């Protein structure tokens, strides 16, 4: 899955204080509810979403 591969790459290079923005046609709010846990950026980066980095969407 292309999105998961991109998340793995982003997670490996994610730095504290970063903002990750997903651009898609998904509806507002779905990023934090469903997409972020699936992408598992926290495990790849070792950082905590909300505390160390932010995630958002640009529909």
N, C-alpha and C positions, 0 to 999 in steps of 0.2 A: 504494500500500500504506500503510495507516494507520500501522503501526509505524515505517516508514521516515520518514514525514513527521514524526512525533513526535520521532524521533532527530535529524533535521535541526534542528528547533526547539531541542531540548535542547542539542545541540552548539553552536549559535550563541550560547547564553547560559551555557554551562558555565564555571565559575570554578575556579581551582586550589584543591584541597582538597575539592572536592565529592564526594558519594557518589551515584551513579546506581543506583536500584533498579528493576528490572523486575518487575512483578507479573504472574504468568502460571501456567498449569498445566504448564509445561515441567518436565522432571526436573532435579534438582540437577546443577550443573556445566556444563550446556549453554550458559549465559549467556556464560561466558568462552571456551568452545571455539568456538562457532558464532555466537551472536547478536551479540556485541560487534564482531567484524570486519565482519559484514554491516551493522550499523547505522552503522559508520564514524564514531563519535563523535570519534575523534582528528582526522580530516581536517576535520570541521566546526568543532571547537573550537580546533585548533592545540595541544592538550594531549596528553600521553602517558598512556594508561591504565596504572595501577599506580604511576606516579611522581607524576603531577599530580592524578589523580582516581581513584576506585575505582568498580567496577561489581559489582553483586550481583543476586541474584534472591530473590523472595518467592513461592514456589509456593503 
